[in-house]
Amino acid sequence: MAETKGVLLPAYVLADESGSMGPYKEELSNGLISLCEGLRAEPMVAAKLRLAVLGFSDDVEVRLAVADMRHETSLPQVEIRGLTNYKAVFDDLLDRIPSDIQWLRGEGYKVHRPVVFFLSDGQPTDRGAWRKPHGRLTDRAQTPTAPNIVACGIGDAQARTMVEVATRPEFAFVAKPGTDIGRAVAEFFHALTASLVASGQALNSGSPQLVVNRPEQFSMAIDEVG
């Protein structure tokens, strides 16, 4: 039997690129750049991670395919467009995640349960159509590679929706009332980078665990639900 190359944590960043994010395109781009550079600065951590960046609106566009950030030289480029279709996100992940994990295993790696970091500034424009693919994606009986989902809402995104999207209540966050959206985007990426670095360090320590940091100026969404 071939020797295992190592154990990886696949991480997917789902960034809202709908029209309402237009005023914050620079913050979104800068946040993605800082994430990539932050992982490159931690090669021991980056060795344990594989990062993908997906932009969503009416559909999902790949901004960075599953990548080893120690060797990846390109940077994700966002494009503001369309509406906020959550169904497109979960339909895409239902196909993408099992395929990616099969590929990584074929490359000789063991793979931890993936994590999805979901950022949206609005309510889903597909009404409730997203719930069916989301349910399939997160049901480990139907989808053995079901990811953990961390959901962060800014702008018009509601706490109840983030709680539904996240796979655990403590993985759902919303920006505090009055928080500048541009700042909230920056804080999301700062916390995301710190979460991935800490999770990668935990993998290196031999005590694997997913670490999720609450972004500054955000509160747990469960606290906002009556």
N, C-alpha and C positions, 0 to 999 in steps of 0.2 A: 504494500500500500504506500502511495506517495506521501511524503512528509508534508504536513500542513505548513504553509508559509507564515501563517499568523491568524489573528482574529481581528475582524474589522467591524466598525460601527458605521453603517451608511446613514448619512444625514441629508435630508431634502429641505431646501428652503423654498416655500411657496410665497411669492411676492405679488401682491395685488398691483396690477398695471392698468386698472380701469381708469376711465377719464377723470374721475374725481381725484386721482393721485397726481394729476398733471402739475399742480403747484409745488409738489414735493418730489419731483423727479430727481432733482439734484441730490436731495438727502437720501433717496432710495439708492441711487447709483453710488454715492459715497459710502453708504452703509455696506453695500455688497463688496466694494473695494476693500474697506477696512476689515471685513470678515476674511476675505481671501489673504490679505497681507498678514492678518493676525495669526492665521494658521500656518502660513509660510514661515513665520518667525518662531514657530514651535515645531521643528521637524520631528522630534520624538513623538509628539502628540499627533501631528498630521499623518504619520506612518500608520496610525491606528484608525484613521477616519477616511471615508470617501464622501466627497461633497458633491451635491447636485443642486443647481439653482433653476427654478422654473418660474416663469412669469405667467400670470393668469388674468384673463378678462373674459371675453366671449369663449376663448379656448385657452389651451396651455401651450406655451412656447418654451423650448429648452434654451436657457441662457448659459448653462454650464452642465454638460453631461457628467455622470459620476466620475469624479476626478481625484487623483492623488495630488494634493496641493503642494507637495514637495517638488513636483515636476511640472505642474500646470503653469503655463506662462500667460494664457489669455485671461481676460477679466470679463465678468458678465456685463452685458449691455442691456439696459431696460428699454422698453418701448411702451409709451402710454397709448391706450387704445380701448375702445369698447366698454362693455358693462361688467358686472361682477357675478360671473357664473360659477357658483360653487360646484354644481354638478359636473362641470367639465374637469374640475380639479380631481374629484374622487373617481370619476371614470378613468382618467389618465393614470392615477396612481394604482388603480386595480390592475392595470396591465404592466405598468412600468416597474413597480417594486418587485414582484415575483421574477420578472425577466432579469432585472439587474442582479438580484441575489443569486439566481441560477448562474449568471455569467461569472460573478465573483467566486462562487464555489468551484466553477469550472477552471478558474485560474489558480485554484489550490488553497483558497482561504476558507476559514470558518467565519460565520457572519452572525453578529449580534442582531437582535431585533432592531429594525430601522427606527429612526426618529424623524418626524416631520415637524418643521417650524412654519406655522401658517400665520401670515400677516394680512389683515384686510381692513380697509377703511369704510366698508359699507355692508349693508345687508344683502343677502343673495338675491339676485334678480330673477333666478329660476324658481322662486317661491320655495316649495318644499321638495322639489324634484331631487335635490342633492342627497336627501336622507337615505334613499335606497342604496345607491353606490357607497355612501359613507358607512352604512350598516354592514354591507358585504366586506368592505375594506377592513373594518375594525373587528369583525367577528373572526376569532382565531380558529374556529371550527371550519369556517368556509375559506378563510385566507390564512394559512399557517404563518405566512410572512407578515401578518398584520402589524402595522407600525404603531408606535406611540406617537400621539399627535399633541403638540403644544400649540395652542391657539391664542393669538394676540389681536385684540380689536382696538382700532383707533377711529377717530371721526365718528361716523354714523353707525359703526358696528356695535351691536347690542351685546350686553353681558350674557343674556340667556343663549344667544346664538353661539358665542364662544364656548360656553359650557357644553353645548351640544356637540360642537366640532371636536373639542378636546377629548382625549380618551380617559382622562381623570380630572376631577374637579380642580385639583391643585395645579393642573397644567393649563388653565384658562385664565387669561388676564385681559383687562381693559385699561386704557389710559384714563387717568383721573380727570374729572370734569375740569375744563378750562386749560388743560395741557395743550400747548402748541403742537400741532400735528407733525411739523417738521422735526421738532425736538423728540417727539414720541418715536418717530421712525429711527432716529439716531440711537435712542436708548434701547430700542428693540435689538438693533444689530450689536450694540455693545454687550447686552446681556446674552445674546445668542453666541457670540464669540467666546465669552467667558464660560458659558455652559458647555460648549464643545471642547474647549481646552480642559476643563475640569473632568469631563467625561472621558476624554482621551487619556488623561493622567490616571484616572481610576483603572482604565484598561491596562495601562503599563504597570500598575501596582499589583495586579493579580486579583484585585477585588472589584470586578466590573460592576458599574452602576451608572444609570443615567442621571446626570446632574442638570437640573433646570433652575436657572436663576431668574428671579422676578425682575423685569426691567424697572429702572428708576421711573418715577412718575406713573407707574401702573399699579393697580390693585388686583387682587385675585377676583376674577369675575364672579365666583360663587358668593362673594361678599356683597355683590350688587343685586343679587337675585332675592326677591321677596318671597 
